[in-house]
Amino acid sequence: ESCLFFQLHLQFAFFREMAFRGAPARLMLGTIGIIGAGNIGAVLAQECVQRNLAKTVRMMDVAAPEKAVGRVLDILTGTPAVHSDVMLQGYRPGYEVLMDCDLIFNAAGLPRRKDLGAKTPSRESYLAINLDVALKVSQGIFEFAPEAIVINLTEPMDAVIYTLNKRMGIPKSRLMGVSGVLDSARYRRLVARAAGVSVENVEALMLGGHGNDLVPIR
């Protein structure tokens, strides 16, 4: 999506604030797992490496396993340029690669595409497909990394988060999505542009489902 890079920068900023609050600046996680080697998964892997978020980053993709391996090889080529020694690994199918991960990003599923029968497909138009994927993902995480923090980026955001929560039963503090930070940032930018001021001078907050039911709070 057009907001992909901005979305991920926001999520990383939020994660670092929550996970590293009061900790040394150079604290790194042990292992980060990335499920899904599409565009979002690739950017996640690159950002993890460039920001030195963990000692090891593992990427897997059940639907296109060779893509995970290829993405990793491409990113590894540039690690010297960003002064990173993060061990980035690409794997064939198998959720066992998530074992002992401290943090897992779920980016698995079908992206929004216009060939689903609508000119502008809604997030709910591919609900059944991605919920089926979410069920398999939840089983894999629950079996191999039940103590991990899980950040979901798969749409429809709220439905997938609900499914992961119900199937895994992990505390809310260890399961989160991107929508609150992203939607509030979008709203803040629109207000700033309409008022002709810098985004630094605007505070804005949106609450609700990640879709047409969002409500501006301030």
C-alpha positions as CSV (number, residue, x, y, z in Angstrom):
1,E,0.0,0.0,0.0
2,S,1.1,3.6,-0.5
3,C,1.4,4.2,3.3
4,L,3.5,1.1,3.8
5,F,6.8,2.7,4.8
6,F,5.1,5.4,6.9
7,Q,3.0,2.7,8.6
8,L,6.0,0.6,9.5
9,H,8.0,3.6,10.8
10,L,5.1,4.4,13.1
11,Q,4.9,0.8,14.4
12,F,8.6,0.6,15.1
13,A,8.5,3.9,17.0
14,F,5.6,2.7,19.1
15,F,7.3,-0.7,19.7
16,R,10.6,0.9,20.8
17,E,8.8,3.3,23.2
18,M,6.9,0.4,24.8
19,A,9.6,-2.2,24.9
20,F,12.6,-0.1,25.6
21,R,11.2,2.5,28.0
22,G,13.8,3.1,30.7
23,A,16.2,0.6,29.2
24,P,19.7,1.2,27.8
25,A,19.7,2.8,24.3
26,R,21.5,-0.1,22.7
27,L,19.4,-2.9,24.2
28,M,18.6,-5.5,21.6
29,L,16.1,-8.4,21.6
30,G,17.3,-11.9,21.1
31,T,15.2,-13.1,18.2
32,I,12.5,-11.5,16.0
33,G,10.3,-13.6,13.8
34,I,8.6,-12.4,10.6
35,I,5.7,-14.3,9.1
36,G,5.1,-13.4,5.5
37,A,7.7,-12.4,2.9
38,G,5.6,-10.0,0.8
39,N,6.2,-6.2,0.6
40,I,5.4,-5.6,4.3
41,G,7.5,-8.5,5.5
42,A,10.5,-7.4,3.4
43,V,10.4,-3.9,4.8
44,L,10.0,-5.3,8.3
45,A,13.1,-7.4,7.8
46,Q,15.1,-4.5,6.4
47,E,14.1,-2.1,9.2
48,C,14.9,-4.7,11.9
49,V,18.4,-5.1,10.4
50,Q,19.0,-1.4,9.9
51,R,17.8,-0.4,13.4
52,N,19.6,-3.4,15.0
53,L,16.5,-4.4,16.9
54,A,17.6,-8.0,17.5
55,K,20.6,-10.2,17.3
56,T,18.7,-12.6,15.0
57,V,15.8,-12.0,12.6
58,R,14.1,-15.0,11.0
59,M,11.7,-14.7,8.1
60,M,9.3,-17.4,6.8
61,D,6.5,-17.6,4.2
62,V,4.3,-20.7,4.0
63,A,2.7,-19.7,0.6
64,A,6.0,-18.7,-1.1
65,P,8.9,-20.1,0.9
66,E,11.5,-19.3,-1.8
67,K,10.6,-15.6,-1.5
68,A,11.7,-15.5,2.1
69,V,15.1,-16.9,1.2
70,G,15.4,-14.4,-1.7
71,R,14.4,-11.4,0.4
72,V,17.0,-12.3,3.0
73,L,19.8,-12.6,0.5
74,D,18.9,-9.2,-1.0
75,I,18.9,-7.5,2.4
76,L,22.0,-9.2,3.6
77,T,23.9,-7.8,0.7
78,G,23.5,-4.2,2.0
79,T,24.1,-4.9,5.7
80,P,27.7,-3.5,5.7
81,A,26.4,-0.2,4.3
82,V,24.2,0.3,7.3
83,H,26.8,-1.1,9.8
84,S,24.6,-4.0,10.9
85,D,25.7,-7.4,12.2
86,V,22.2,-8.7,12.7
87,M,21.9,-12.3,11.7
88,L,19.1,-12.4,9.1
89,Q,17.8,-15.8,8.1
90,G,15.3,-17.0,5.6
91,Y,13.5,-20.3,6.0
92,R,11.4,-22.8,4.2
93,P,7.8,-23.5,5.5
94,G,7.5,-24.6,9.1
95,Y,6.5,-22.6,12.2
96,E,9.2,-24.2,14.2
97,V,11.5,-21.4,13.1
98,L,9.6,-19.2,15.5
99,M,10.9,-21.1,18.5
100,D,12.2,-18.8,21.3
101,C,11.3,-15.6,19.4
102,D,10.9,-12.6,21.7
103,L,8.8,-10.6,19.1
104,I,6.8,-11.8,16.1
105,F,5.4,-9.7,13.3
106,N,2.5,-11.3,11.5
107,A,2.4,-10.0,7.9
108,A,0.9,-13.2,6.4
109,G,-2.2,-13.1,4.2
110,L,-3.7,-11.7,1.0
111,P,-3.1,-8.0,0.4
112,R,-5.9,-5.6,-0.8
113,R,-6.2,-6.1,-4.6
114,K,-8.7,-4.8,-7.2
115,D,-9.2,-8.3,-8.6
116,L,-11.4,-9.3,-5.8
117,G,-14.5,-8.1,-7.6
118,A,-14.8,-4.5,-6.4
119,K,-13.3,-1.3,-7.7
120,T,-12.0,-0.4,-4.3
121,P,-12.2,-3.6,-2.2
122,S,-13.0,-3.2,1.5
123,R,-10.8,-4.8,4.1
124,E,-13.7,-7.2,4.8
125,S,-13.8,-8.5,1.2
126,Y,-11.0,-10.9,1.9
127,L,-12.0,-11.7,5.5
128,A,-12.5,-15.4,5.1
129,I,-9.1,-15.9,3.4
130,N,-7.0,-14.0,5.9
131,L,-8.9,-15.4,8.9
132,D,-8.0,-18.9,7.7
133,V,-4.4,-17.8,7.5
134,A,-4.7,-16.2,11.0
135,L,-5.9,-19.5,12.4
136,K,-2.8,-21.3,11.1
137,V,-0.5,-18.5,12.3
138,S,-2.0,-18.6,15.8
139,Q,-1.5,-22.3,16.0
140,G,2.1,-21.9,15.0
141,I,2.9,-19.1,17.4
142,F,1.1,-20.8,20.3
143,E,3.0,-24.0,19.7
144,F,6.5,-22.6,19.3
145,A,6.6,-19.1,20.8
146,P,3.8,-18.8,23.3
147,E,5.6,-16.1,25.3
148,A,6.4,-13.8,22.4
149,I,5.1,-10.3,21.8
150,V,2.9,-10.4,18.6
151,I,2.4,-7.4,16.3
152,N,-0.2,-7.9,13.6
153,L,-0.1,-6.1,10.2
154,T,-2.5,-8.3,8.3
155,E,-5.9,-6.9,7.2
156,P,-8.6,-6.8,8.2
157,M,-6.8,-5.6,11.2
158,D,-9.4,-5.9,14.0
159,A,-10.8,-9.2,12.9
160,V,-7.4,-10.8,12.6
161,I,-6.3,-9.4,16.0
162,Y,-9.5,-10.8,17.6
163,T,-8.9,-14.2,16.0
164,L,-5.3,-14.3,17.2
165,N,-6.4,-13.3,20.7
166,K,-9.2,-15.9,21.0
167,R,-7.1,-18.7,19.6
168,M,-3.9,-18.0,21.6
169,G,-5.3,-16.5,24.8
170,I,-2.2,-14.3,25.4
171,P,-2.4,-11.1,27.5
172,K,-3.5,-8.0,25.7
173,S,-0.2,-6.4,26.6
174,R,1.6,-8.9,24.2
175,L,-0.8,-8.6,21.2
176,M,-1.2,-5.4,19.2
177,G,-1.9,-4.0,15.8
178,V,-1.0,-0.9,13.8
179,S,-4.3,0.8,13.4
180,G,-4.5,3.2,16.4
181,V,-1.1,4.9,15.7
182,L,-1.5,4.9,11.9
183,D,-5.1,6.3,11.8
184,S,-4.3,9.0,14.3
185,A,-1.3,10.0,12.3
186,R,-3.3,10.2,9.1
187,Y,-5.9,12.4,10.9
188,R,-3.2,14.6,12.3
189,R,-1.7,15.1,8.9
190,L,-5.1,16.0,7.3
191,V,-5.8,18.5,10.1
192,A,-2.4,20.1,9.7
193,R,-2.8,20.5,6.0
194,A,-6.3,21.9,6.2
195,A,-5.1,24.4,8.8
196,G,-1.9,25.3,7.0
197,V,0.3,24.4,9.9
198,S,3.1,21.9,10.7
199,V,2.1,18.5,12.0
200,E,4.2,19.4,15.0
201,N,1.5,21.8,16.0
202,V,-1.3,19.3,15.8
203,E,-2.4,16.7,18.4
204,A,-5.1,14.3,17.1
205,L,-6.5,11.0,18.2
206,M,-8.8,8.5,16.4
207,L,-10.5,5.5,18.1
208,G,-12.5,2.6,16.7
209,G,-12.1,-0.2,14.2
210,H,-9.5,0.2,11.5
211,G,-11.9,1.2,8.7
212,N,-15.0,3.5,8.2
213,D,-16.1,3.3,11.8
214,L,-13.2,5.4,13.2
215,V,-14.2,8.4,15.4
216,P,-12.1,11.5,15.9
217,I,-11.7,12.1,19.7
218,R,-9.6,15.2,19.6
